[in-house]
Amino acid sequence: MPRSKAVRIYGPLALYGIFLLLPFYWMLLTTFKSRQELLNTPNPFWIFHPTLSHVTDLLTTTPYLGWFANTLFVSVASTVLSVFVSYITAYAIIRLRFPGSEVVSTAIFMAYIVPPAILFIPLATIIIQLHWFDKLWALVPIYATFLVPFCTWLLIGFLKNIPRELEEAARVDGASNLAIMWRIIFPIAVPGLISAAIFSLAIMATEKSTLLTSPAILREH
């Protein structure tokens, strides 16, 4: 590749990569800077006197590890539940072709574009009536209600690209719909399931209410 062409291709990519990595670099800087250096420093993009005091205070004076464990549990459990339910739903809509499947598919897409804030009050009412308000695991079905429409919509598009001939060949051999779904389609759909799981974890990572509703903080307040 000529040098001029390489510069035209990799130059903008390098600048874009630096732009994407800049927030992470800034977080790393503020982690190891002293308080005085955070407030007044000649070069904000460099550390002159690194310190571990912020990390030590976080781990010793706050229940951060408990918060992190709560967030990890809720995120992973919600993602697994959402991907499992979404896979079954997407397969039923695409392959079984039951009456009203197109309406259900459209309704799922419409549910995906509904702002989650609208559902906070009814979900809170349901959780209180079920006496789940002080339960950490109650966050799992709550977040699943936000993730299932998105994951289903994503997997519907992925399952449409899987050839029907595979299922027809399996039916000729006497396989049931359940066997086809788990033994034939599931191994092929693994990349789509991984993509749905990654997007679900990314969505969960942006949610801050998991920490704020953890039992430890509720007891402290």
C-alpha beads as a LAMMPS data file, in Angstrom:
LAMMPS data file: protein, C-alpha beads

221 atoms
220 bonds

1 atom types
1 bond types

-500.0 500.0 xlo xhi
-500.0 500.0 ylo yhi
-500.0 500.0 zlo zhi

Masses

1 110.0

Atoms # bond

1 1 1 0.000 0.000 0.000
2 1 1 1.440 3.414 -0.953
3 1 1 2.409 5.633 1.944
4 1 1 0.023 8.415 0.937
5 1 1 -2.918 6.024 0.819
6 1 1 -1.960 4.525 4.179
7 1 1 -1.847 8.005 5.704
8 1 1 -5.294 8.825 4.308
9 1 1 -6.752 5.607 5.732
10 1 1 -4.948 5.095 9.018
11 1 1 -4.548 8.771 9.915
12 1 1 -8.272 9.444 10.450
13 1 1 -8.657 6.041 12.112
14 1 1 -5.872 6.887 14.557
15 1 1 -7.461 10.232 15.399
16 1 1 -10.828 8.567 15.905
17 1 1 -9.220 5.929 18.142
18 1 1 -7.588 8.630 20.258
19 1 1 -10.936 10.410 20.535
20 1 1 -12.625 7.199 21.751
21 1 1 -9.865 6.357 24.241
22 1 1 -9.589 9.868 25.681
23 1 1 -12.342 9.400 28.347
24 1 1 -10.662 6.213 29.595
25 1 1 -7.303 7.962 29.736
26 1 1 -8.895 10.810 31.691
27 1 1 -10.427 8.351 34.183
28 1 1 -7.014 6.739 34.620
29 1 1 -5.418 10.119 35.248
30 1 1 -7.970 11.202 37.848
31 1 1 -7.634 7.834 39.616
32 1 1 -3.968 8.274 40.401
33 1 1 -3.741 12.055 40.774
34 1 1 -3.536 13.653 44.203
35 1 1 -6.283 16.011 45.355
36 1 1 -4.065 19.054 44.996
37 1 1 -3.031 18.035 41.511
38 1 1 -6.645 17.490 40.509
39 1 1 -7.503 21.088 41.404
40 1 1 -4.354 22.820 40.218
41 1 1 -1.904 21.320 37.766
42 1 1 0.175 22.859 34.947
43 1 1 -0.604 19.921 32.622
44 1 1 -4.025 18.266 33.069
45 1 1 -3.057 15.351 30.798
46 1 1 -0.122 14.130 32.896
47 1 1 0.512 12.865 36.440
48 1 1 3.409 14.458 38.292
49 1 1 2.816 12.932 41.735
50 1 1 0.889 9.633 41.409
51 1 1 -0.941 8.315 44.466
52 1 1 -3.110 5.339 45.426
53 1 1 -5.005 7.181 48.133
54 1 1 -8.226 7.412 46.107
55 1 1 -8.250 3.683 45.428
56 1 1 -7.424 2.890 49.049
57 1 1 -10.167 5.155 50.373
58 1 1 -12.691 3.662 47.974
59 1 1 -11.920 0.089 49.027
60 1 1 -11.541 0.734 52.767
61 1 1 -14.011 3.486 53.641
62 1 1 -16.941 2.529 51.400
63 1 1 -18.737 -0.789 50.675
64 1 1 -17.699 -0.504 47.041
65 1 1 -17.003 -4.205 46.598
66 1 1 -20.531 -4.977 47.786
67 1 1 -21.961 -2.448 45.343
68 1 1 -19.888 -3.938 42.544
69 1 1 -21.033 -7.475 43.414
70 1 1 -24.669 -6.341 43.440
71 1 1 -24.293 -4.654 40.064
72 1 1 -22.501 -7.659 38.577
73 1 1 -25.160 -10.073 39.843
74 1 1 -28.076 -7.997 38.542
75 1 1 -26.400 -7.305 35.193
76 1 1 -25.439 -10.913 34.463
77 1 1 -28.716 -12.396 35.706
78 1 1 -30.808 -9.871 33.759
79 1 1 -28.781 -10.480 30.611
80 1 1 -29.072 -14.277 30.839
81 1 1 -32.817 -14.133 31.500
82 1 1 -33.405 -11.600 28.726
83 1 1 -31.396 -13.481 26.092
84 1 1 -33.080 -16.787 27.016
85 1 1 -36.607 -15.374 26.799
86 1 1 -35.787 -13.358 23.680
87 1 1 -34.382 -16.373 21.846
88 1 1 -37.524 -18.419 22.481
89 1 1 -39.751 -15.492 21.507
90 1 1 -37.827 -14.669 18.337
91 1 1 -37.806 -18.302 17.232
92 1 1 -41.552 -18.605 17.771
93 1 1 -42.248 -15.429 15.790
94 1 1 -39.958 -16.271 12.871
95 1 1 -40.329 -20.039 12.536
96 1 1 -43.665 -21.141 14.008
97 1 1 -45.721 -18.497 12.185
98 1 1 -48.653 -18.637 14.593
99 1 1 -51.704 -16.419 13.968
100 1 1 -50.854 -12.827 14.816
101 1 1 -47.074 -13.326 14.769
102 1 1 -46.577 -10.185 12.683
103 1 1 -48.665 -8.182 15.145
104 1 1 -46.597 -9.534 18.044
105 1 1 -43.375 -8.645 16.219
106 1 1 -44.602 -5.095 15.641
107 1 1 -45.757 -4.796 19.255
108 1 1 -42.319 -5.888 20.497
109 1 1 -40.666 -3.237 18.340
110 1 1 -43.082 -0.603 19.638
111 1 1 -42.329 -1.698 23.221
112 1 1 -38.623 -1.262 22.500
113 1 1 -39.018 2.408 21.564
114 1 1 -41.140 3.231 24.632
115 1 1 -39.056 5.322 27.088
116 1 1 -38.254 3.213 30.194
117 1 1 -39.047 6.169 32.461
118 1 1 -42.729 5.737 31.642
119 1 1 -42.672 2.260 33.205
120 1 1 -41.022 3.246 36.504
121 1 1 -44.231 4.085 38.385
122 1 1 -46.251 0.971 37.366
123 1 1 -43.251 -1.285 37.944
124 1 1 -42.680 0.237 41.380
125 1 1 -46.353 -0.351 42.229
126 1 1 -46.104 -4.008 41.191
127 1 1 -42.885 -4.545 43.141
128 1 1 -44.417 -3.015 46.293
129 1 1 -47.544 -5.155 45.995
130 1 1 -45.418 -8.289 45.625
131 1 1 -43.329 -7.267 48.685
132 1 1 -40.152 -7.351 46.593
133 1 1 -39.127 -3.742 47.190
134 1 1 -36.187 -4.604 49.478
135 1 1 -35.004 -7.615 47.444
136 1 1 -31.934 -7.321 45.280
137 1 1 -33.021 -10.081 42.904
138 1 1 -36.232 -8.147 42.186
139 1 1 -34.126 -5.932 39.921
140 1 1 -33.548 -8.892 37.590
141 1 1 -37.119 -9.145 36.198
142 1 1 -37.379 -5.338 36.220
143 1 1 -34.372 -4.854 33.973
144 1 1 -35.448 -7.852 31.879
145 1 1 -38.626 -5.967 30.952
146 1 1 -36.403 -3.307 29.364
147 1 1 -33.979 -5.739 27.713
148 1 1 -36.327 -8.403 26.293
149 1 1 -37.886 -6.183 23.567
150 1 1 -34.459 -5.064 22.371
151 1 1 -32.943 -8.562 22.401
152 1 1 -36.006 -10.053 20.687
153 1 1 -35.907 -7.401 17.973
154 1 1 -32.189 -8.075 17.457
155 1 1 -32.564 -11.870 17.332
156 1 1 -35.532 -11.709 14.949
157 1 1 -33.296 -10.093 12.366
158 1 1 -30.568 -12.685 12.994
159 1 1 -32.821 -15.755 12.838
160 1 1 -34.343 -14.600 9.545
161 1 1 -30.979 -15.219 7.880
162 1 1 -30.750 -18.868 8.975
163 1 1 -31.789 -21.156 6.059
164 1 1 -35.074 -22.990 6.538
165 1 1 -33.633 -25.993 4.720
166 1 1 -31.786 -26.962 7.907
167 1 1 -35.051 -27.233 9.815
168 1 1 -36.771 -29.065 6.972
169 1 1 -33.970 -31.619 6.875
170 1 1 -34.232 -32.071 10.641
171 1 1 -38.007 -32.586 10.402
172 1 1 -37.473 -35.252 7.739
173 1 1 -35.294 -37.052 10.292
174 1 1 -38.128 -36.816 12.829
175 1 1 -36.898 -33.912 14.989
176 1 1 -39.483 -31.931 16.944
177 1 1 -39.688 -28.140 17.076
178 1 1 -38.017 -28.155 20.496
179 1 1 -35.168 -30.344 19.264
180 1 1 -34.698 -28.147 16.190
181 1 1 -34.665 -24.981 18.308
182 1 1 -31.980 -26.221 20.706
183 1 1 -29.934 -28.708 18.660
184 1 1 -30.001 -27.159 15.194
185 1 1 -30.746 -23.438 15.417
186 1 1 -29.164 -22.643 18.798
187 1 1 -25.549 -23.523 17.809
188 1 1 -25.909 -21.432 14.638
189 1 1 -27.484 -18.536 16.543
190 1 1 -24.672 -18.324 19.106
191 1 1 -23.065 -15.243 17.437
192 1 1 -26.414 -13.445 17.537
193 1 1 -26.951 -14.455 21.161
194 1 1 -23.490 -13.172 22.062
195 1 1 -24.240 -9.873 20.315
196 1 1 -27.527 -9.553 22.209
197 1 1 -25.735 -10.328 25.482
198 1 1 -23.034 -7.733 24.800
199 1 1 -25.590 -5.050 23.991
200 1 1 -27.604 -5.989 27.080
201 1 1 -24.551 -5.705 29.325
202 1 1 -23.722 -2.366 27.704
203 1 1 -27.231 -1.121 28.429
204 1 1 -26.965 -2.369 32.011
205 1 1 -23.606 -0.650 32.419
206 1 1 -25.240 2.693 31.690
207 1 1 -27.877 2.203 34.365
208 1 1 -26.868 3.757 37.682
209 1 1 -29.939 2.804 39.674
210 1 1 -28.601 -0.695 40.370
211 1 1 -26.161 0.714 42.899
212 1 1 -28.643 3.187 44.319
213 1 1 -31.215 0.472 45.027
214 1 1 -28.822 -2.061 46.527
215 1 1 -29.823 -3.299 50.018
216 1 1 -26.636 -1.953 51.565
217 1 1 -27.437 1.615 50.524
218 1 1 -31.083 1.270 51.423
219 1 1 -30.147 0.179 54.934
220 1 1 -27.672 3.048 55.277
221 1 1 -30.329 5.583 54.286

Bonds

1 1 1 2
2 1 2 3
3 1 3 4
4 1 4 5
5 1 5 6
6 1 6 7
7 1 7 8
8 1 8 9
9 1 9 10
10 1 10 11
11 1 11 12
12 1 12 13
13 1 13 14
14 1 14 15
15 1 15 16
16 1 16 17
17 1 17 18
18 1 18 19
19 1 19 20
20 1 20 21
21 1 21 22
22 1 22 23
23 1 23 24
24 1 24 25
25 1 25 26
26 1 26 27
27 1 27 28
28 1 28 29
29 1 29 30
30 1 30 31
31 1 31 32
32 1 32 33
33 1 33 34
34 1 34 35
35 1 35 36
36 1 36 37
37 1 37 38
38 1 38 39
39 1 39 40
40 1 40 41
41 1 41 42
42 1 42 43
43 1 43 44
44 1 44 45
45 1 45 46
46 1 46 47
47 1 47 48
48 1 48 49
49 1 49 50
50 1 50 51
51 1 51 52
52 1 52 53
53 1 53 54
54 1 54 55
55 1 55 56
56 1 56 57
57 1 57 58
58 1 58 59
59 1 59 60
60 1 60 61
61 1 61 62
62 1 62 63
63 1 63 64
64 1 64 65
65 1 65 66
66 1 66 67
67 1 67 68
68 1 68 69
69 1 69 70
70 1 70 71
71 1 71 72
72 1 72 73
73 1 73 74
74 1 74 75
75 1 75 76
76 1 76 77
77 1 77 78
78 1 78 79
79 1 79 80
80 1 80 81
81 1 81 82
82 1 82 83
83 1 83 84
84 1 84 85
85 1 85 86
86 1 86 87
87 1 87 88
88 1 88 89
89 1 89 90
90 1 90 91
91 1 91 92
92 1 92 93
93 1 93 94
94 1 94 95
95 1 95 96
96 1 96 97
97 1 97 98
98 1 98 99
99 1 99 100
100 1 100 101
101 1 101 102
102 1 102 103
103 1 103 104
104 1 104 105
105 1 105 106
106 1 106 107
107 1 107 108
108 1 108 109
109 1 109 110
110 1 110 111
111 1 111 112
112 1 112 113
113 1 113 114
114 1 114 115
115 1 115 116
116 1 116 117
117 1 117 118
118 1 118 119
119 1 119 120
120 1 120 121
121 1 121 122
122 1 122 123
123 1 123 124
124 1 124 125
125 1 125 126
126 1 126 127
127 1 127 128
128 1 128 129
129 1 129 130
130 1 130 131
131 1 131 132
132 1 132 133
133 1 133 134
134 1 134 135
135 1 135 136
136 1 136 137
137 1 137 138
138 1 138 139
139 1 139 140
140 1 140 141
141 1 141 142
142 1 142 143
143 1 143 144
144 1 144 145
145 1 145 146
146 1 146 147
147 1 147 148
148 1 148 149
149 1 149 150
150 1 150 151
151 1 151 152
152 1 152 153
153 1 153 154
154 1 154 155
155 1 155 156
156 1 156 157
157 1 157 158
158 1 158 159
159 1 159 160
160 1 160 161
161 1 161 162
162 1 162 163
163 1 163 164
164 1 164 165
165 1 165 166
166 1 166 167
167 1 167 168
168 1 168 169
169 1 169 170
170 1 170 171
171 1 171 172
172 1 172 173
173 1 173 174
174 1 174 175
175 1 175 176
176 1 176 177
177 1 177 178
178 1 178 179
179 1 179 180
180 1 180 181
181 1 181 182
182 1 182 183
183 1 183 184
184 1 184 185
185 1 185 186
186 1 186 187
187 1 187 188
188 1 188 189
189 1 189 190
190 1 190 191
191 1 191 192
192 1 192 193
193 1 193 194
194 1 194 195
195 1 195 196
196 1 196 197
197 1 197 198
198 1 198 199
199 1 199 200
200 1 200 201
201 1 201 202
202 1 202 203
203 1 203 204
204 1 204 205
205 1 205 206
206 1 206 207
207 1 207 208
208 1 208 209
209 1 209 210
210 1 210 211
211 1 211 212
212 1 212 213
213 1 213 214
214 1 214 215
215 1 215 216
216 1 216 217
217 1 217 218
218 1 218 219
219 1 219 220
220 1 220 221
